[in-house]
Amino acid sequence: MWLVPHTHWDREWYEPFAVFSQRLVAMMDALLDLGAAGFPHFHLDGQTAMIDDYLERRPERAEDLAALVRSGRLSAGPWVTQMDEFLTSGESHIRNLEMGLARAEQLGGALRLGYMPDQFGHIGQMPQLLRMAGLERAMVWRGVPASIERSSFRWRSPDGSEVVTEYLPHGYSNGSSFEQTDDEASLAAAIAASVDALRPFSIDDRAVVMVGYDHAGPDATLPDRLHEPGVRIAGLASYVEGRDAPDYLPVWTGELRSSARAHLLPNVYSARVHQKRERGRVEALVERYAEPLAALVPGFGWPQEELRRAWTLLLWNGAHDSACGCSHDQVAIDVDGRFLEARAICGDVVERALISLGSRVQGGPGVLRFNPSPFEREGVPALGYSVGAVREPAVRTVEVAEHGDAISIGGLQVRLLDEPDVGDLYNFCYAQPDQVPSPPASMEVRGHEVVATWDGLHVLARVTRRDGEPFIRLDGVIRNDRPDHRLRLVVTLPSAATRSLAGAPFELVSRPLIGEGSGLEAASATWPARQVVVAGGVAVLHDGVFEYEVVDGDALAITLLRCVGRISGSFATRPWDAGPRTPTPGAQMIGETSFSLALWPRPPTGAALLEGWERFALPIAEAPAPGGGELPRTGSLLSLDLGTALLSNVRRHDDRTKVRVWNAERGNVTARIASVSVDLGAAEIRTVAL
């Protein structure tokens, strides 16, 4: 039996970073002193951010810490932060592992285990991402379905990549009570109780008990009280090292989004919705504009430190309590500030790169237009540029009309519905089980604008359709003056839906209408979508992650605003608290919130769907071009033909240009990048070094 002393260190949550960082210094000071005196091992939550946060304040202890990592008494990595998996991009996950593993190796050695103890569910492509980083094992708690009844299982991505995964059925604090025991006998009894709880899940005679909890430090006297034969204090690396993975282990393919044995907390995706949209936009700015331009514009130096800073800010904001918005209001303010800084950094890189490119083209001045997509758009080559006159997109007329409490937009019936929400930042909860959402008290169509009003709530939406686009754009502003409610846009489906297809990192995932619940948490019909969701012959496009529900198979509901005033509570849809009951008046979203989405009747699937999203969310970038150089007025910065493969990113790394592509289709696809031919299997992610 392994006892693993550890902490789960939320960088910020019910207190802001400034408060938790002070506690971190005190905890780490004591831990390093204890480690130097011979404490066997302490697990630092699988993340390096807390190490660097500490060393920022205690740089003189860097060697003390590294010595403990080298000796195996402290774990380091593999992540920078414990990110939410659905709210952060696939590229963000790759950088989180890449930067975390590199930093851990600098400190003396990385934990080679995908330790993910508290994420609110897990994406289907995580096994492939772990294997790409050289990790063959994972450890999880939340999201595992009831059908997985063993403490180990084989977790597979859609491409067939597999990691043997250790399951913590009772969470990461199943040994938290040990510190309350004050002698050998009481500790032995507590250990026996933990073993008994784990026994129904065991696959062999090994068991692991996580001895710690949120923001815990080490139990200094634990080694002195422990005299049980066969029980050791050690790290997770030694637990999984050399452990057999028998053929009879259960197998699960795809995402893990069940609340069978733990809270899934499914409505964090609509808490502080403006931050979900902004994250998507800033991720796109760095992944599809700043890095590709910096890597490909001739003569432009790679801005290593600037881009690393931008990624660090995104990884800090990706930590699950930060990204999910389920935190103290000051945390939300700090998250907004980091996005602002990351946007400024990346925007400056883009501006400088475009100006540099514009100075290298032939002829006189003009407007340079850059296409971030791997296919031609508006006369601009794939991943290329063109210099010419300013072009305004042509706009087509869209029929907008009132039909009772609904609006007809391009033949689609759309409603705006509001209802009470007495839940918290984690979960929606109705005020009454039979409550019926309310249409606007008044609604008016003014040409291409729709104005809807309730008591204390006002929505202005503009409907447009650009020439050549198959979807209809809805851009609007919500003015909210009251608390505790949820506003949704509800589209009547042309055909009944039994499933949905939604975007996720490096995947389009098919889902049932309702997830798996339990007595801990009601089964949820709401889900996160990254960029796109399709159901019943309609797609909705968005520039970030958003919350959706297919209502009774007949309508697709998109949450535009959710207003609640506490981190946690207990109520009908989740009878147990999921955190402290800290008031969050800022999460009531009083004031103005903008939204931007698109409706797409009769959409395609696969790569064509995501190409449409690129036309919606990745605009052609423009900048003045002074001219006077030698490059042609129109050209591609990188020759490529991806077929139906999709582009994730282009960057400079290890002194080479690297292009990451992935396959959203069920079949194989061949892509060409410069002179390199790439055969991608179904759902495969590939990085090509040029």
Long-range contacts (C-beta under 8 A, 24 or more apart in sequence): 1-191, 1-195, 1-206, 1-207, 1-208, 1-209, 1-228, 1-230, 1-231, 1-232, 2-206, 2-207, 2-208, 2-209, 2-232, 2-234, 2-236, 2-238, 2-239, 3-175, 3-178, 3-191, 3-209, 3-211, 3-222, 3-226, 3-231, 3-232, 3-233, 3-234, 4-41, 4-43, 4-175, 4-208, 4-209, 4-210, 4-211, 4-212, 4-233, 4-234, 4-235, 4-236, 4-239, 5-39, 5-40, 5-41, 5-42, 5-43, 5-211, 5-212, 5-218, 5-219, 5-222, 5-233, 6-42, 6-43, 6-44, 6-45, 6-172, 6-210, 6-211, 6-212, 6-216, 7-42, 7-43, 7-44, 7-45, 7-212, 7-213, 7-214, 7-215, 7-216, 7-217, 8-45, 8-117, 8-118, 8-172, 8-173, 8-212, 8-213, 8-214, 8-215, 8-216, 9-44, 9-45, 9-47, 9-50, 9-214, 9-215, 10-214, 10-215, 10-319, 10-320, 10-321, 11-49, 11-50, 11-53, 11-81, 11-316, 11-319, 11-321, 11-322, 12-319, 12-321, 12-322, 12-327, 12-328, 12-331, 12-334, 13-214, 13-321, 13-326, 13-327, 13-328, 13-331, 13-579, 14-327, 14-328, 14-567, 14-579, 14-580, 14-582, 15-328, 16-328, 16-330, 16-331, 16-334, 17-331, 17-334, 20-215, 21-53, 21-57, 23-215, 24-50, 24-53, 24-54, 25-54, 25-57, 25-58, 27-215, 27-216, 27-217, 28-54, 28-58, 28-61, 28-65, 29-58, 29-61, 30-217, 30-218, 30-220, 31-74, 31-217, 31-218, 32-61, 32-64, 32-65, 32-68, 34-218, 34-220, 35-68, 35-73, 35-74, 36-64, 36-68, 39-73, 39-218, 39-220, 39-223, 40-73, 40-223, 40-232, 40-233, 40-234, 41-72, 41-73, 41-74, 41-75, 41-233, 41-234, 41-235, 42-73, 42-74, 42-75, 42-218, 43-75, 43-210, 43-212, 43-235, 43-236, 44-74, 44-75, 44-76, 45-82, 45-115, 45-117, 46-75, 46-77, 46-78, 46-79, 46-82, 46-111, 46-113, 46-115, 46-116, 46-117, 47-77, 47-79, 47-80, 47-81, 47-82, 47-100, 48-76, 48-77, 48-79, 48-80, 48-99, 48-100, 48-103, 48-104, 48-107, 49-80, 49-81, 49-315, 49-316, 49-319, 51-76, 51-103, 51-107, 52-103, 65-107, 66-107, 66-108, 67-108, 68-108, 69-104, 69-107, 69-108, 69-109, 70-108, 70-109, 72-109, 72-235, 72-237, 72-238, 75-111, 75-235, 75-236, 75-237, 76-103, 76-104, 76-107, 76-108, 76-109, 76-110, 76-111, 77-101, 77-103, 77-104, 77-105, 77-110, 77-111, 78-104, 78-110, 78-111, 78-112, 78-113, 78-114, 78-115, 78-133, 78-135, 79-115, 80-312, 80-315, 81-315, 81-316, 81-318, 81-319, 82-116, 82-117, 82-118, 82-119, 82-319, 82-320, 83-119, 83-315, 83-318, 83-319, 83-320, 83-323, 84-119, 84-120, 84-268, 84-318, 84-319, 84-320, 84-323, 84-324, 85-116, 85-119, 85-121, 85-122, 85-123, 85-126, 85-505, 86-120, 86-121, 86-123, 86-269, 86-504, 86-505, 86-528, 86-530, 86-545, 87-268, 87-269, 87-276, 87-279, 87-318, 87-323, 87-324, 87-528, 87-545, 88-279, 88-283, 88-314, 88-318, 88-323, 88-505, 89-280, 89-283, 89-287, 89-505, 89-530, 90-125, 90-129, 90-505, 90-506, 90-648, 90-662, 90-685, 91-283, 91-287, 91-648, 91-649, 91-660, 92-283, 92-314, 92-315, 92-318, 92-505, 93-123, 93-126, 93-129, 93-505, 94-129, 94-132, 94-133, 94-660, 95-311, 95-314, 95-315, 96-315, 96-318, 97-129, 97-130, 97-133, 97-135, 98-133, 99-311, 99-312, 99-315, 101-133, 111-235, 111-236, 111-237, 112-136, 112-137, 112-237, 113-137, 113-138, 113-139, 113-236, 113-237, 113-240, 114-138, 114-139, 114-163, 115-139, 115-236, 116-140, 116-141, 117-141, 117-168, 117-171, 117-172, 117-210, 118-142, 118-172, 118-320, 119-143, 119-320, 120-263, 120-264, 120-265, 120-266, 120-268, 120-320, 120-324, 121-255, 121-256, 121-257, 121-264, 121-266, 122-255, 122-256, 122-257, 123-255, 123-504, 123-505, 123-507, 124-157, 124-158, 124-253, 124-254, 124-255, 124-504, 124-507, 124-509, 125-157, 125-158, 125-159, 125-504, 125-505, 125-506, 125-507, 125-683, 125-685, 126-155, 126-157, 127-155, 127-156, 127-157, 127-161, 127-162, 127-163, 128-157, 128-159, 128-161, 128-506, 128-683, 128-684, 128-685, 129-506, 129-685, 130-161, 130-163, 131-161, 131-162, 131-163, 132-685, 132-687, 135-163, 136-163, 136-164, 137-163, 137-164, 137-165, 137-166, 137-240, 138-163, 138-164, 138-165, 138-166, 139-165, 139-166, 139-167, 139-168, 139-236, 140-165, 140-166, 140-167, 140-168, 140-256, 141-167, 141-168, 141-169, 141-171, 141-172, 141-262, 142-256, 142-259, 142-262, 142-263, 142-264, 143-255, 143-256, 143-257, 143-258, 143-262, 143-264, 144-169, 144-252, 144-256, 144-258, 144-260, 144-261, 144-262, 145-252, 145-256, 145-258, 145-260, 145-516, 146-258, 146-260, 146-261, 146-516, 146-518, 147-250, 147-252, 148-250, 148-252, 149-200, 149-201, 149-250, 150-201, 150-202, 150-203, 150-249, 150-250, 151-198, 151-201, 151-202, 151-203, 151-207, 152-203, 152-245, 152-249, 153-249, 153-250, 153-251, 153-252, 154-245, 154-249, 154-250, 154-251, 154-252, 155-251, 155-252, 155-253, 155-256, 156-251, 156-252, 156-253, 156-254, 157-253, 157-254, 157-683, 158-253, 158-254, 158-507, 158-682, 158-683, 159-681, 159-682, 159-683, 159-684, 159-685, 160-681, 164-245, 164-249, 166-208, 166-239, 166-240, 167-201, 168-208, 168-210, 169-198, 169-201, 169-261, 170-197, 170-198, 171-210, 171-262, 172-210, 172-212, 172-213, 173-210, 173-212, 173-213, 173-214, 174-198, 174-209, 174-210, 175-209, 175-210, 175-211, 175-212, 176-211, 176-212, 176-213, 176-216, 178-211, 178-219, 178-222, 179-211, 179-219, 179-222, 181-225, 182-225, 183-225, 184-225, 184-226, 184-227, 187-222, 187-225, 187-226, 187-228, 188-227, 188-228, 191-228, 191-231, 203-246, 203-249, 204-244, 204-246, 206-239, 206-243, 208-236, 208-239, 254-509, 255-504, 255-509, 257-515, 257-516, 257-527, 258-515, 258-516, 259-515, 259-516, 259-517, 259-518, 259-520, 259-521, 259-523, 259-524, 260-516, 260-517, 260-518, 261-518, 261-520, 262-520, 263-426, 263-520, 263-521, 263-574, 263-576, 263-578, 264-515, 264-521, 264-524, 265-324, 265-326, 265-426, 265-427, 265-521, 265-578, 266-427, 266-515, 266-524, 266-526, 266-527, 266-528, 267-423, 267-426, 267-427, 267-428, 267-524, 267-526, 267-547, 267-562, 268-324, 268-325, 268-326, 268-425, 268-426, 269-324, 269-526, 269-528, 269-545, 269-546, 269-547, 269-559, 270-428, 270-486, 270-526, 270-546, 270-547, 270-559, 270-561, 270-562, 271-324, 271-325, 271-326, 271-425, 271-426, 271-562, 271-564, 271-587, 272-325, 272-332, 272-425, 272-586, 272-587, 272-589, 273-546, 273-559, 273-560, 273-561, 273-562, 273-589, 273-593, 273-595, 274-593, 274-594, 275-323, 275-325, 275-332, 275-335, 275-336, 275-339, 276-325, 276-544, 276-545, 276-546, 277-542, 277-543, 277-544, 277-546, 277-595, 277-596, 278-336, 278-339, 278-343, 278-544, 279-314, 279-317, 279-318, 279-323, 279-339, 279-544, 279-545, 280-530, 280-531, 280-542, 280-543, 280-544, 280-545, 280-617, 281-343, 281-543, 281-544, 282-314, 282-339, 282-342, 282-343, 282-346, 283-314, 284-543, 284-617, 284-618, 285-343, 285-346, 285-347, 285-350, 286-310, 286-311, 286-314, 286-342, 286-346, 287-648, 287-649, 288-372, 288-618, 288-647, 288-649, 289-346, 289-350, 289-370, 289-372, 289-621, 290-345, 290-346, 290-347, 290-349, 290-350, 290-353, 291-649, 291-650, 291-651, 291-652, 292-372, 292-383, 292-637, 292-649, 292-650, 292-651, 293-349, 293-350, 293-353, 293-354, 293-357, 293-370, 293-637, 294-349, 294-353, 294-651, 294-652, 295-650, 295-651, 295-652, 295-657, 296-383, 296-637, 296-638, 296-650, 296-657, 297-353, 297-354, 297-356, 297-357, 297-637, 298-357, 298-360, 298-631, 299-356, 299-360, 300-352, 300-353, 300-356, 300-357, 302-652, 303-349, 306-345, 306-348, 306-349, 307-345, 307-346, 307-349, 307-651, 309-341, 309-342, 309-345, 310-342, 310-345, 310-346, 313-338, 313-339, 313-341, 313-342, 313-345, 314-338, 314-342, 317-342, 324-425, 324-426, 325-425, 325-587, 326-424, 326-425, 326-426, 326-567, 326-568, 326-579, 327-425, 327-567, 327-584, 328-567, 328-582, 328-584, 329-584, 329-585, 329-586, 329-587, 332-584, 332-586, 332-587, 333-586, 350-621, 351-623, 354-621, 354-622, 354-623, 355-623, 355-624, 357-385, 357-625, 357-631, 358-387, 358-623, 358-624, 358-625, 358-626, 358-627, 359-625, 359-626, 359-627, 359-628, 359-629, 360-629, 360-630, 360-631, 361-385, 361-387, 361-625, 361-627, 361-629, 361-631, 361-632, 361-633, 362-627, 362-628, 362-629, 362-630, 362-631, 362-632, 362-633, 363-387, 363-627, 363-628, 363-633, 364-627, 364-628, 365-624, 365-625, 365-626, 365-627, 366-625, 366-627, 366-633, 367-622, 367-623, 367-624, 367-625, 368-622, 368-623, 368-624, 368-625, 369-620, 369-621, 369-622, 370-620, 370-621, 370-622, 370-623, 371-620, 372-614, 372-618, 372-620, 372-621, 373-611, 373-614, 373-615, 373-618, 373-647, 374-640, 374-642, 374-646, 374-647, 375-611, 375-642, 377-615, 377-620, 378-620, 380-620, 380-634, 381-634, 381-635, 381-636, 382-636, 382-640, 383-636, 383-637, 383-638, 383-640, 383-647, 383-650, 384-634, 384-635, 384-636, 384-637, 385-634, 385-635, 385-637, 386-633, 386-634, 387-625, 387-627, 387-633, 387-634, 388-633, 390-622, 393-466, 393-467, 394-466, 394-467, 395-464, 395-465, 395-466, 395-467, 396-465, 396-466, 396-467, 397-465, 398-448, 398-463, 398-464, 398-465, 398-472, 400-445, 400-447, 400-448, 400-450, 400-463, 401-445, 402-443, 402-444, 402-445, 405-439, 405-440, 405-443, 406-492, 407-443, 407-445, 407-450, 409-463, 409-472, 409-474, 409-599, 410-465, 410-472, 410-599, 410-601, 411-601, 412-472, 412-491, 412-492, 412-494, 412-538, 412-599, 412-601, 413-491, 413-492, 414-489, 414-490, 414-491, 414-492, 414-599, 415-439, 415-489, 415-490, 415-492, 416-440, 416-443, 416-452, 416-459, 416-487, 416-488, 416-489, 416-490, 416-560, 417-487, 417-488, 417-490, 417-557, 418-454, 418-457, 418-485, 418-486, 418-487, 418-488, 419-485, 419-486, 420-484, 420-485, 420-486, 421-484, 421-485, 421-486, 421-562, 421-563, 421-564, 422-484, 422-571, 423-564, 423-569, 423-571, 423-573, 423-574, 424-564, 424-566, 424-567, 424-568, 424-569, 424-571, 424-578, 425-564, 425-566, 425-567, 425-568, 425-584, 425-587, 426-567, 426-568, 426-574, 426-578, 426-579, 427-521, 427-571, 427-573, 427-574, 427-578, 428-486, 428-526, 428-562, 428-573, 429-571, 429-572, 429-573, 429-574, 430-572, 430-573, 433-572, 437-488, 450-476, 455-482, 456-480, 456-481, 456-482, 457-481, 457-482, 457-485, 457-487, 459-487, 459-560, 469-615, 469-616, 470-600, 470-603, 470-612, 471-539, 471-541, 471-598, 471-599, 471-600, 471-603, 471-612, 471-616, 472-598, 472-599, 472-600, 473-596, 473-597, 473-598, 473-616, 474-595, 474-596, 474-597, 474-598, 474-599, 475-594, 475-595, 475-596, 476-594, 476-595, 476-596, 477-592, 477-593, 477-594, 477-595, 478-560, 478-561, 478-592, 478-593, 478-594, 478-595, 479-591, 479-592, 480-561, 480-563, 480-588, 480-589, 480-590, 480-591, 480-592, 480-593, 481-590, 482-563, 483-563, 483-564, 483-565, 483-588, 483-590, 484-563, 484-564, 484-565, 484-588, 485-562, 485-563, 486-559, 486-561, 486-562, 486-563, 487-559, 487-560, 487-561, 487-562, 488-549, 488-557, 488-558, 488-559, 488-560, 489-557, 489-558, 489-560, 489-597, 490-551, 490-555, 490-556, 490-557, 490-558, 491-538, 491-540, 491-555, 491-556, 491-557, 491-558, 491-599, 492-554, 492-555, 493-535, 493-536, 493-537, 493-538, 493-550, 493-553, 493-554, 493-555, 493-556, 494-536, 494-537, 494-538, 494-601, 494-602, 495-536, 495-537, 496-536, 496-553, 496-554, 497-535, 497-536, 497-550, 497-553, 497-554, 497-556, 498-553, 499-535, 500-527, 500-533, 500-534, 500-535, 500-548, 500-550, 500-556, 501-533, 501-534, 501-535, 501-605, 502-527, 502-528, 502-529, 502-530, 502-532, 502-533, 502-534, 502-548, 503-529, 503-530, 503-531, 503-532, 503-533, 503-610, 503-613, 504-528, 504-529, 504-530, 505-530, 506-648, 506-662, 506-683, 506-685, 507-664, 507-683, 508-532, 508-605, 508-606, 508-609, 508-610, 508-664, 513-550, 513-553, 519-575, 520-574, 520-575, 520-576, 521-573, 521-574, 522-572, 522-573, 522-574, 525-549, 525-550, 525-551, 526-559, 531-610, 531-613, 531-617, 532-609, 532-610, 532-613, 533-558, 534-603, 534-605, 534-609, 537-601, 537-602, 537-603, 538-599, 538-600, 538-601, 538-603, 539-599, 539-600, 539-603, 539-609, 539-612, 540-597, 540-598, 540-599, 540-600, 541-597, 541-598, 541-600, 541-612, 541-613, 541-616, 541-617, 542-596, 542-597, 542-598, 542-617, 543-596, 543-616, 543-617, 546-597, 558-597, 560-593, 560-595, 561-589, 561-593, 562-589, 563-587, 563-588, 563-589, 563-590, 564-588, 606-644, 606-664, 606-665, 606-666, 607-644, 607-645, 607-646, 607-664, 607-665, 608-644, 610-646, 610-664, 638-673, 638-674, 639-672, 639-674, 640-671, 640-672, 640-673, 640-674, 641-671, 641-672, 642-669, 642-671, 642-672, 642-673, 643-669, 643-670, 643-671, 644-669, 645-669, 645-671, 645-678, 645-680, 648-685, 654-689, 656-689, 656-690, 657-689, 657-690, 658-687, 658-688, 658-689, 658-690, 659-687, 659-688, 659-690, 660-685, 660-686, 660-687, 660-688, 661-685, 661-686, 661-688, 662-686
